[in-house]
Amino acid sequence: MFTRREIWGLESDEPFDSISLAYAQAVQVMQGRDPSDPTSWRFQAALHGSVLQPPPGVAGWADCQHGSWYFLPWHRIYLYFFERIVRAAVLEAGGPDDWALPYWNYDRPFPANTMPPAFREPTLPDGSANPLRLPPPRRAAAVMNGAQIPPQVTSPAAALARSNYSSPPTPSFGGQRIGPVHFDGGFGAIESTPHNVMHPTIGGQSFGSGVCGGALMTDPNCAALDPIFWLHHANIDRLWNVWVSQPGRANPTDAGWLGQEFAFYDENGDEVRMTAGEVLDSAAQLQYVYDDMPSFRLPDVSGDQPDEREAGRPPELAAATDEPFELAGGARSVSLSAPSSSRSLLAGPPAKDARMLVRVEDIEAERDPAIVYGVYLNLPEDDDADRLAHHVGNISFFGIEQAQDPDQPPGGGVGWRHTFDATDAVNRLKQEDNWDPDDLRVTFEPVGLLPAPGEEAPPEDREAGASVPTVRIGRVSVFVA
C-alpha cells in the first residue's frame, strides 16, 4: 500500500524532502527521454492534450475527459499509471521505495494556499536547475512570488455538499451523463471548483509564443507539462474519496459507466486499458491511500441503488436576462426579468425540497481569457458587503477552445453552460427580507489573488496594454427545480 502525502506537510522545514526531491529528479529523467517514448514527460503530457497528431499506433492521445461524468475516473487512471512511471524512475535512481505522488491541499490557511517551495526554488540541492520550477510566463508571476490563492477558488465545500454523482436537474458532484468527450459543458461541481478555476489561477494570463510557450496550466494542451499539474489532480482525486466516504454518497452503478474503458501506458511503455469500475476503490483496487484517509475503503452500497436520472423534478424557468452580453475583464451585473406567470415561483415560500438554480448559458469565446469570475446573486454595491453570502459559484473557461473545436467530439457544440445551486443564498436573502422578485441581479466579478501576510497586493499578471479576450454570454436564468 502506497500513501500519497500532502506536499506542505513534507516541506514544512526545508524546500525539499526525499519525496519531492525524488519527484524532481524523476521529472529530469523523463524530460530527457525521447518524446516518442510512452514513459517520457512529453508523451505523458500529450495523453491529456496536444496539438500534435499522435504517432502511428498510439492510443489514448489527447483523450482527457472533461465536462462529463468520466472526468474523475479518467484522471484517476491517468495519475495511477503516471505515478507508476515516476516510481520506476525513482527506484532506478535509488530513491525511496515507498515513493507515491504527493498532493497539494491548497484549501488550507497560509502558507499552504501558496505555491509549494519545491516548485519555486531555482535549483536542486546539488545546484542543478530545478525542473519543478516554471518562471513566468509559464506560471502566473504573482503565484510564483508567493501570493495566496483565495478560498473562493480553493474550497471544495460546495462540491462536497452535493449528494448525487450525476443526477439532473440540480448540479451534481461528478458531472452530467454524457461522453466520453474530450471537452463538453456538463461539468460536475468538483470539476468546476476547485479543478477548473485552479488551472488558470496557477497558469496565469500570459500566452507567450509558439506551442506551449506561455501559461501551461491555462491551456489543456499544455497543462500536464507543468509538474504541479499532477499534484493538483492528486488533490482532486483525494476529494473524490472524501466525497464518497460521506453518508448517503455513492458512485454510479450504470453498467455503461462502470464498463467504459480508457487506454494508457505503464512503466514499461506498454499499452494498458482500465475501466471506471476498476478504479472506484483506490486502496483495494489500486493500492494507494491518502495520508488524511489512511484506511479508506469504498463504502458498502450493496443492494439496488436508485436511478439518479429519476431524482428531482423538471426545472421551471422563473426569470432570465433579455439579451446577450459580454465580459471583458471587469465586473458586470445583469438584471433578470420575471414574467407574471412565474412570480409565484420566486415570491412565495419554496416548495418542499425545491432548489433555486442560476444557469449561465451559451457561453462563447475565441480564447480562454484566463480570468476566473465569481458569480453572485443580488450582490450589494457596498464594498464591505459579505460577498460570500451572495456567492453561488465560479466560472472558468478552461478548455473552451477545445469545446468549440469542430474537429473534436462531440462535434464542436458552441455554447457552454454552467448551473449553480443558489438555494442557500436565496433562503438567506429571504430571511433578511432582502429578496425582491422584481429586482434580480447576477454579478460577474473577477477573482484576484491575495497578498502574503505583510506584503503588498500582487500586480496584475497580464502585460500592460494587453487586450482581454471577450466572453459572450447568451443568457442568465433562474430556475426552480
N, C-alpha and C positions, 0 to 999 in steps of 0.2 A: 504494500500500500504506500503510495506516494502522497505527500502533503504539500499543497500549494500554500505558500506563506505570503502575508501582506508585506509589500516592499518597504514601507516605512518602519515596520517592526524589525526588519532585517538591518536597516540603515540608521538606527537611532543614534549611534555614536560616530560611525565613520561612513563616508560616501559609498564604500564598497564592503560587501560581506562576501563570504565564499560563494553564495548562491548568485548574487548579482555579478560578481566578477567572472564566475564561470559562464554566465549568460553572455557577457560582453565578449569573452574570448571565443565562445562558440559562434557568435554572430560574425566575428572576424573570419573564422574558418569558413562559414557558409558563404560569406560575401566573396571569398576568394575562389569559390568553385565555379565551374563553367555554368552559365545561365541555362544550358540545356539539361543539366543535372537536376533531377527532381528534388534532390536534397539541398540545392543551392538556395541562397537568400532570394534571388530574383525569381526563380521558378516558384518557390512557395508563395511569394507575394502575388504572382500572376494568377494563382488559383483563386484569389479573391477578386482581382480585377486587373485588366491590362488592355492597352490599345493595340497591342501586337497580336498577330494571328498565332494560334498555337502550333507548335512543331507537329509534324505528321504523327498520328497515332496517339497523341496526348489527350487524355480525358480530364474533364473537370476544370478546364481552363476558363478563367473569368466567370466563375459559376456561383459567386456569393449570393446567398438568398436574403433578400431584403423586402420588407413590405408584405410579408405573408406569414403564415403560421409555421413555416420552415426556417425562419430566421434563427431560432435558438438551437435546434438540433444540428443544422448545417455548421454553424460556427463552433459548436461543441466538438464535432468530429474534426473540423479543421484544426482547432487548438490541440486536440489529442495527438494527432499524427505529427504536427509541428513540434510538440513537446518531445515526442519520441526521437525525432531527428536531432533536436538540440541536445537531448540527453546523451545520444550516441557520441556526438562531438565532444561533450563534456567528459565522458568516460574515457574517450580516446586520449584526451589531454591530461588524464589523471585527476580530474575534478571529482566533486562529491558524488558518491554512488547513489545517494538518495535525492539527486537534483530533481526538482519539479519547477514548473513555470510559476514565478511569483504573480501576484495580482496587486492592483493599485486600488485600494478603497478610498477614493477621493471624497467620499461623503463623511468626512470627519473633520474636526476643527484643525486650524493651523497648527503645524505646518503640513499635515497630511493632505490638505487640499491644494498643495502646490506640487510642481514637478519634482519627483524624487531626485535626490542629489546625484545618484549614479548616472542619471540621464542629463545632468548639467555639467559634470566635471569634464574639463578639456582632455585630460589624459588618464590612462590607467595607472595603477601603482608602479608599473615598470617604465613609465614615461612614454609609452606608445599612445597614439591617438585613440580616443575613446569612441568606439562605434555606436554607443548608445546615445551620444550627444549629437543633436542636429541643430546647428545655429540657424537663425533667420536667413533666408525666407522659408526654410523647410519646417520650422515650427514658429508659432507666434512669439514675437520678441518679448512681450510682457510675461508670458508664461515661462520663458527661459530665464527671465530676470527675477523670478520668484513671486509673481502676482498670484493672489488667491483666486481660485475658481469658486464662484458663489454657490450657496446651497440650492438656489433655484435651478442651477444646471446639474449639480451633482446628486441631488436627492432622488432616491428610488421610491419614496414613500407613496406617491400616487399610484405607481405601477404595482407595488406590493399590496395595495389596498384592493386591487381588482380581484374578484372572487372567481372569475372564469378565465380559461385559457384562450378561448377563441369565439365566444358566442356573441352574435349581434343582438340587438342593435347598439347596445352600450359599448364603450371602449373595453377591450379585453387585455389580458396580460401579454399573451403570446403572439397575437396577430390574427388577421382575418383568414378564413378558409379559402385561400386562393393559392395558386402556384402548382409546381415550382416556378418561380420567376426570379430573374436576376435583380430587378427592381420594380416595385409597384407601390401603391399608396395605402395598402392595407396594414398600416403599422399597428403593432401591439404597443401597449403603454410602456413596456420596458425598452422597446426599440426607440420609441420617441424620446423618452427621458429616463435614464441619462445617456443612452447609447448615441443617438443621432446628434444631440446637442454638444456632446463632448468632442466629437470629431472636429468640427470647425473651430471650437474653442481652443483646442490644442494646436491645430494646424495653422490657424490664422488666415489672414485675408490677402496674402501676397501670392501671386500666381506664377511669378518667375517666367522663365522662357524654356522652351523645349519640353520634352516629355518628362514629367515628374521633376521639373526644375524649380517648382515653387512649394507651396504648403502641402506636404504629403498627406497628412491626416484629413485634409479638406476634400481630397479627391479620391473616390473609391478605387480608381485605377492605380493609385499610388500609395494608399493608406497603409498597406501591410509592409511597405518598405521601411516604415518608422518602427524601431524596436519597441516603442511604448504602446503601439497598436495591440500587441499581444497581451500586455498586462491590463489594458483597458478591457479587452474582450474576456480575459480571465475573470475580471470582476463582474461582468455581465453574466457570465456562466455561473459564477458563485451565487448571484442573485436569483437565478432560476432555482437553484437548490433551496435558497431561503424561502422563495415563494411557495414551492410545492410542499415544503415541510409544515406550512401553516394549516390549521384545521380547515376543512372544507375545500381545500385546493386539490386539483387533480389534473394530470396531463390528459390530452385527448386519447380516446380509445378507438378512434376511427381506424379501420384496417388500412385504408389508403395512406393515412398519415404515418402510421407505425411502419408500414412496409416501404415507404419511399426511400430509395437508395441514392447515395451520392458517391462520387469517385474522388479518391485522394491518393497520396503516395506515402509509403512508410520510410523508415530509416535506411532501408536497403535500396531505395529508389524504385520499389515495385508498386504497381498499381494495386490499390485495395479499395473495397467498397463496403460501406456500412449503411444501415438504415436508421431512421429515427428511433424505432423501437429497441435498437441495440445500444442506445446511449442514454436512456432515461435515468438510470441509477449510476452516478459517476463512481461510486465506491464498489458496488458489486460487479458492474459490467466493465468498468474502465480502470479500476484500481487506483483511484485518486480521491482525496477529500480536501477540504479547505481547513485552515487552521482554526477558524472560528466555528466549524461544524465537524469536529474530528470523527464523529460516529455516524455521519449521515447515511441513512438508508431511505430508499423510496418508501413513502407511507403505504400501508396496506389499503388498497382501494378495491378489494375483491368484491365481486357482485356486479350487477348491472349498474352502469353509470347513466345518468340522464343525458339525453341528446342535447348538447349545448345549443343546437340550432333552434330548439323549441323554447329556449329561455326568453323572457322579456315579452313585450308587446310591440306591435308595429309603431314606429315613431310617427308623431303628428307634428307637422310644421306649425310653429306658433308665431315666428317673426323672422324677418330677413332684411338684408340690405336691398336697396332698389337698383343699384347699378355697380359694375365692376370698379375697382380702384387699384392703386399701385402703392407698393412700399419701396422707398428709395434710400433707406439707411437711417431715417429718423423715425420718431414716434408718429403714429397715425391712429386717430379714432374715427369710427364709423357708426352711424346711427342705424338701428333696425326698426322697421315699422311692423306693427301687429295689426292685421285686419280685425274687424269687429267679430268675425266668426271664431277667432281663436283667442280672444281676450280671456275667456273663462279658463283656458289652459294656463294662463300666466297670472291672472289676478287672484284666483281663489286658492284655498289650501291644496297642496298637492295630493293626488290620489295615493293610496297605499302603494308603496314600493315604486312610485313614479320617479323617473330620473329626468333631470334637465340637462340637455346636451347642447353644446356650442359646436357647430360644424363649420369649418373653413374649407371651401370647395373650389375646384377649378383653379388650382394654383399652377402658374406657368412662369418659367424663367429660362432665358437662354443659358444662364450660368449661375451656379451657386454663389450668392453674394458673400458667403462665409459669415453671415450675421445670424445670431440666434435672437428671435423675437419672443418675448414673453407675451402671453395673451391674457387680457384682463377684462372682467365684466364690470361695467359701471365704475370704473376707476375714478376717484375724485381728482380734481385738478390740484388739490393741496399736495405739495411735495412731501409733507410729513405724514401723509395717509399711510395706513397699513396696507402696503401693496400686496402682500401675500394673502390677505383676506379676500382680495378680488382676483387673485391669480387662478386661472383654470388650466393652464398648460403652456407648453413652449412649441415653437415651430422652428425646425432646422430644415435646410434644403439640401442636406447631404444626399447626393445621388440623383438629383433632379435631372441632370443632363442624361444619365443613363435611362431614366424612366421615360424620357421623351425621345429616345433614340428609336427610329422606326425599324432599325435592324436588330433590336433587342426584344426578346419576348417580354411582355405579352403583346408586342406589336406597336410599341411606342405610343401607348394611350396617353393623350395630352390631358393634363388636369389632375394634379394630386389633390388629396383631401386629408384633412385631419379632423378627428372628432374628440372632443373633450367632455368629461363629465363635470358639469358645473353645479351639481345639486347642492353641495355643501356651501358654495358661495351664494347661491340664490337663497337658501334657507337662512343663512346668516344675514343677508340684506333684509329679508322679510322680518326677522326677529328684531332688527334695528329700525324697522319702519322706514327703510331706505329703498324699497322696491316699488317701482312705478312702471307698469307695462307700457306706458306711453313715452318712457324715457329709457330706452335700452341702448347701451353703447358698448361696443367692443373696441378695446385699445390694443394696438400692437406696439411694443416698446423694446428697443434693442437691449439685450442683457450684456452688461460690461463686467470686466474683471475687477477684483478688489485689490487694493494695495496690501502688501505685507504690513503687519503692525509697525507703526512708526515711520512708514515710508509714504512717499507721495503717490497720488493716483497714477496708475500706469498709462503711458501715452497710447494714442490710437495706433493700432498695428498697421493700418493701411497707409501707404505712402502719400505724402502731401500732394494734393491735386488729383489723385487717382479717382476715377469715377466709380460709383457704386452700382453694380448690376441691379436692374429693376426687377421686382417681382410683381406679377399681376395676380390679383385675387378676384375670382369671378363672383363669389357670393359668400357672405357670412350669415348663418341662420341659427335659430334656436329651435330645438325640437323637444317635445315631451315624449318620453318612452316608458 
